[in-house]
């Protein structure tokens, strides 16, 4: 009997699990994200979505919800938030509804920012200061305030104020007036300068590597210049490891030394592979490159391409020159055998030029000697005696100057970037040349990503040639349109002025514009739609040809692969679709 009474006394405890509920179904309304997400994360009720909770616990948590919501919304500028709601049962769970009335937000009405005038005059620091000043008349947001304040702090350090200290950081909130005043002040200290730059682990003498250093001892410290040094050494392709480290902990008397740790890359590079391009057909390519030939940093690069419609053999020798603008002298020889739907040519070209960095652009000035034979208006399956085919042989000695620049956030897959190339070529009258000519070309590309998985790509090409003997110009100095990198929907170089036999012979003008919209439904795969327009022509009338279509994008292990299917628009002489395949980087 006593044992039975003991079991009966334990009965209420055994019944607790049966009377408890599995969890809380929390419903929040009255606010949208990010306020809604902040409320859900900030209230204790959300922790019991998958945990057992008793009725007493639910009511206790519900009573605390008003204060918890207030704490969750204050970082967003809402200091008068009020909560109403209800508790009910939904099956075995509790269903709790919280209706949020956030109230009138607090706005920033004044900003008191004190900074040394010399530091405040620097452009990066001015930009960071404007980021703080833009908070005025906006809703007080702790995250935005912290980010803007830290951005100015980082800008000071990045521009040499390594001892800068934030001496005042205060936000005064007047809840009655729904206003806030921000007070910030920095003691910036001295501005540091560069000391010595030491290179470790290099296969070259330190004097040679100074050509890549964009600053001199005594210049003011600038973190962007250190990033520029890192990028320049990486781009030089001599090293497998590049670490640029300012020695800030050991800086003395306002001077920072810089240590650069290097490790040599593999000296010789052999490359080979198959490729497919709708402009060139199926082919193979191979190459041998010496990253450095000797202790002076000379380079030697050799390439061969054997494709259905293009064969090339090229060799280039590069000699770096002293100086901090990465000057180099380059000597090259190129043999080219091209066979398109409109022309055939065999040319040999000798090149000597000098290249250097100039205001963040690559500037090249040199001389070309080109000689060869060509047939224009002739297909590969036609005999040379076909009517309308123009035969030529020319030798041209001409000067060339170019400017190019490429800016990208990620060269493998660009979200924000652009490139621009300007070229000018000209003979010295008829000196040593079959014909005199001057040619100006410009090409550019602009890429912007938006909404995370989309990209807009704009491309343009312009060109004009002045000559007294157009017939003596080989195909590579004339203008044609059509193909993968021109107007899709048309065969490579199939667009241009025609002779009296209806054969495309190329023009002295080029205008092309292109727009491509890409959408990626996975990190690797995407689709594209495009419109290309323009023409290669002679005279002043463009008469644009238009091609449009769709494509597939694949970020493969060997690079971006683009497959497009295009068709001409409103062209009575061209019909059907054209396949275009391109493998390579965006810029």
Secondary structure as GFF3:
##gff-version 3
##sequence-region A 1 587
A	DSSP	alpha_helix	2	19	.	.	.	ID=ss1
A	DSSP	beta_strand	24	29	.	.	.	ID=ss2
A	DSSP	alpha_helix	35	42	.	.	.	ID=ss3
A	DSSP	three_ten_helix	44	48	.	.	.	ID=ss4
A	DSSP	alpha_helix	55	74	.	.	.	ID=ss5
A	DSSP	beta_strand	82	90	.	.	.	ID=ss6
A	DSSP	beta_strand	93	101	.	.	.	ID=ss7
A	DSSP	beta_strand	107	114	.	.	.	ID=ss8
A	DSSP	alpha_helix	117	120	.	.	.	ID=ss9
A	DSSP	alpha_helix	123	133	.	.	.	ID=ss10
A	DSSP	alpha_helix	142	158	.	.	.	ID=ss11
A	DSSP	beta_strand	165	174	.	.	.	ID=ss12
A	DSSP	beta_strand	179	187	.	.	.	ID=ss13
A	DSSP	beta_strand	193	200	.	.	.	ID=ss14
A	DSSP	alpha_helix	206	209	.	.	.	ID=ss15
A	DSSP	three_ten_helix	210	212	.	.	.	ID=ss16
A	DSSP	alpha_helix	223	235	.	.	.	ID=ss17
A	DSSP	beta_strand	239	246	.	.	.	ID=ss18
A	DSSP	three_ten_helix	248	250	.	.	.	ID=ss19
A	DSSP	beta_strand	255	264	.	.	.	ID=ss20
A	DSSP	beta_strand	268	277	.	.	.	ID=ss21
A	DSSP	beta_strand	281	290	.	.	.	ID=ss22
A	DSSP	beta_strand	299	307	.	.	.	ID=ss23
A	DSSP	beta_strand	310	320	.	.	.	ID=ss24
A	DSSP	beta_strand	328	339	.	.	.	ID=ss25
A	DSSP	beta_strand	343	358	.	.	.	ID=ss26
A	DSSP	beta_strand	361	376	.	.	.	ID=ss27
A	DSSP	beta_strand	390	408	.	.	.	ID=ss28
A	DSSP	beta_strand	416	427	.	.	.	ID=ss29
A	DSSP	beta_strand	437	450	.	.	.	ID=ss30
A	DSSP	beta_strand	454	467	.	.	.	ID=ss31
A	DSSP	three_ten_helix	470	472	.	.	.	ID=ss32
A	DSSP	three_ten_helix	475	477	.	.	.	ID=ss33
A	DSSP	beta_strand	509	520	.	.	.	ID=ss34
A	DSSP	beta_strand	525	537	.	.	.	ID=ss35
A	DSSP	beta_strand	545	556	.	.	.	ID=ss36
A	DSSP	beta_strand	559	569	.	.	.	ID=ss37
A	DSSP	beta_strand	577	583	.	.	.	ID=ss38
###
